[in-house]
Amino acid sequence: MKSWLWIPFLLTLFFLGDRLAGGVCKKLLHDSGFRYSRMYRGEAAAQVLLLGNSRGLGFYQPFIEAKTGKKTFNLSYNGLPADVAKALVLDYFDRYPAPEVLVIDVTMCDRYNEPLMAGFAAYRDVSPRLDSLLREKSPDARQAARLSWLYACNNELFQRALYYHGRSDEDWLLDRTIAPALADEVASRELSMLAQPYLLEQLKGTCEAARSRGVRVELVVAPYYPGFGLQHLPEFLEAVEKKCGQKVRDYSRSINDPALFGDFTHVNKKGSAVWMEMMVVDGVLRK
């Protein structure tokens, strides 16, 4: 046998192995209790839809449901940018009755996240919108995912899906108090909040899509650790309000107890309960 004949044999073997192993991974992804798997599987109908980056995980679902008596669903994820968020929300609207309210933490408009976007290649088969966004913003990752099913699952999102296989992720929130050594550094820590025009436009599109379906939209900023520096926050809020045409409810300085934070930018479960109570009182969350 000529040596070159091994080349198509090995390529065929690689292709079949990739499709077999990748098919198993896709089945695990589909069956997971992870939020996006449940949404695309048809198990995410809710009256209160929640959206944000990691700070959106502070919308603590068990507490909201206990206070309002309404079913919740949270589309938030660590580092989620507004363009991916828009695709997810529109996919949600295509599949479910309109929720009563969409609550958005607007801080996902201050930075891009191309690595995370590439991770959503795991869901491109069930979402033409995500596939289109990948084609535009992360074409190399999309092409690799098309060629290799295993590559499409070689990312953080798939790992999360494995972790939540057979369990719910509605309790996914920090359950710790900020470490004293870290808290002592607060005076030297700060965050520069600069709204990105493209991401602002994506947020605007999300709001408009929700309102066109009769969904009440609430824009918020989650609490930050007391004393943690927030550069350009007024300008950031002004840019969001101008683009989206409504007031942002600013809770950034609403909690002064350090014990209610897991770190500088995230409340813990106790802090979330305090924050959610504020939003009930303010009418963001309604019974």
Secondary structure, DSSP 8 states (H G I E B T S, - for coil): --GGGHHHHHHHHHHHHHHHHHHHHHHHHHH--SHHHHHHHT----SEEEE-SGGGGGS-HHHHHHHH---EEE---TT--HHHHHHHHHHHHHHS---SEEEEEGGGGS---HHHHHHGGGGGGG-HHHHHHHHHH-HHHHHHHHH-HHHHT-SHHHHHHHHTTTS--TT-S--S---HHHHTTGGG-EEE----HHHHHHHHHHHHHHHHTT-EEEEEE----TT-EEETHHHHHHHHHHHHTS-EEE-TTS---GGGBSSSS-B-HHHHHHHHHHHHHHTSS--
